């Protein structure tokens, strides 16, 4: 766990990563609140907050009496949310300031990124 980030958001990130990786497919059921709380070793209320957050973002939806399910367009929504956070939430500025601080040129960054995708 990251100390500087709320636990419910860290759990939400983990669920989003599972969705993007295909481990939780579109229209598939996500673990119940109790299951995820036990697995994550957190209070049930933390998982409820996680699911409320993901539902607000349109990543999951609730079928009353059946549980939570992955939205059909969850991957696209997650990408959109993450892109917005990157460009507007300060992540890009942080990364680029680090590049500058360690002397990475645009050409070096491009080369490293190409190798990373590689």
C-alpha positions as CSV (number, residue, x, y, z in Angstrom):
1,X,0.0,0.0,0.0
2,X,1.1,3.6,-0.7
3,X,1.0,5.8,2.4
4,X,0.3,9.0,0.5
5,X,-2.9,7.7,-1.2
6,X,-6.2,6.6,0.3
7,X,-6.6,2.8,0.5
8,X,-10.0,2.8,-1.3
9,X,-8.3,4.5,-4.4
10,X,-5.4,2.0,-4.3
11,X,-8.0,-0.8,-4.4
12,X,-9.9,0.9,-7.2
13,X,-6.6,1.1,-9.2
14,X,-6.0,-2.6,-8.6
15,X,-9.5,-3.4,-9.9
16,X,-9.0,-1.1,-12.9
17,X,-5.7,-2.9,-13.7
18,X,-7.5,-6.2,-13.6
19,X,-10.2,-4.9,-15.9
20,X,-7.6,-3.5,-18.4
21,X,-5.6,-6.8,-18.2
22,X,-8.8,-8.8,-19.0
23,X,-8.9,-10.6,-15.6
24,X,-12.3,-9.0,-15.0
25,X,-14.1,-9.0,-18.4
26,X,-16.9,-6.6,-19.5
27,X,-20.2,-7.6,-18.0
28,X,-18.4,-10.0,-15.6
29,X,-19.0,-10.0,-11.9
30,X,-16.5,-8.3,-9.6
31,X,-15.8,-9.8,-6.2
32,X,-18.4,-9.2,-3.6
33,X,-17.8,-6.4,-1.0
34,X,-17.1,-9.0,1.7
35,X,-14.8,-11.1,-0.6
36,X,-12.7,-8.2,-1.6
37,X,-12.5,-6.9,2.0
38,X,-11.2,-10.2,3.2
39,X,-8.8,-10.5,0.3
40,X,-7.5,-7.0,0.7
41,X,-7.5,-7.2,4.5
42,X,-9.5,-4.0,4.9
43,X,-12.8,-3.0,6.4
44,X,-16.0,-3.7,4.4
45,X,-16.7,0.1,4.4
46,X,-13.5,0.7,2.6
47,X,-14.6,-1.6,-0.2
48,X,-18.0,-0.1,-0.3
49,X,-16.3,3.3,-0.8
50,X,-14.2,1.8,-3.6
51,X,-17.2,0.4,-5.4
52,X,-19.1,3.7,-5.0
53,X,-16.1,5.5,-6.5
54,X,-15.9,3.1,-9.5
55,X,-19.6,3.2,-10.0
56,X,-19.6,7.0,-10.1
57,X,-16.9,6.8,-12.8
58,X,-19.0,4.4,-14.8
59,X,-16.4,1.5,-14.5
60,X,-18.7,-0.9,-12.7
61,X,-22.5,-1.0,-12.1
62,X,-24.7,-2.6,-9.5
63,X,-27.4,-5.2,-10.2
64,X,-29.6,-5.1,-7.2
65,X,-29.4,-8.3,-5.3
66,X,-26.7,-9.8,-7.6
67,X,-23.7,-7.6,-6.9
68,X,-21.4,-5.4,-9.0
69,X,-20.4,-6.0,-12.6
70,X,-17.9,-4.5,-15.0
71,X,-19.4,-2.0,-17.4
72,X,-19.2,-2.9,-21.1
73,X,-17.1,0.2,-21.8
74,X,-15.0,0.0,-18.7
75,X,-11.6,-0.2,-20.5
76,X,-12.4,2.9,-22.5
77,X,-13.6,4.8,-19.3
78,X,-10.5,3.8,-17.4
79,X,-8.2,4.9,-20.2
80,X,-10.0,8.2,-20.4
81,X,-9.8,8.7,-16.6
82,X,-6.1,7.8,-16.5
83,X,-5.3,10.1,-19.5
84,X,-7.1,13.0,-17.8
85,X,-5.2,12.4,-14.6
86,X,-1.9,12.2,-16.5
87,X,-2.4,15.5,-18.4
88,X,-4.4,17.5,-15.8
89,X,-3.6,15.9,-12.5
90,X,0.1,16.7,-12.4
91,X,1.6,13.4,-13.4
92,X,3.0,14.6,-16.7
93,X,4.5,17.7,-15.0
94,X,6.1,15.4,-12.3
95,X,7.5,13.0,-14.9
96,X,8.9,15.6,-17.2
97,X,10.4,17.6,-14.3
98,X,12.2,14.3,-13.3
99,X,13.4,13.8,-16.9
100,X,14.8,17.4,-16.9
101,X,16.4,17.0,-13.4
102,X,18.3,13.9,-14.5
103,X,19.3,15.4,-17.8
104,X,17.3,13.2,-20.1
105,X,16.9,14.7,-23.6
106,X,13.7,14.2,-25.7
107,X,15.7,11.9,-28.0
108,X,16.8,9.8,-25.0
109,X,13.3,9.6,-23.6
110,X,12.0,8.6,-27.1
111,X,14.6,5.8,-27.3
112,X,13.9,4.5,-23.8
113,X,10.2,4.5,-24.5
114,X,10.7,2.6,-27.7
115,X,12.8,0.0,-25.9
116,X,10.1,-0.2,-23.2
117,X,7.4,-0.9,-25.7
118,X,9.7,-3.2,-27.5
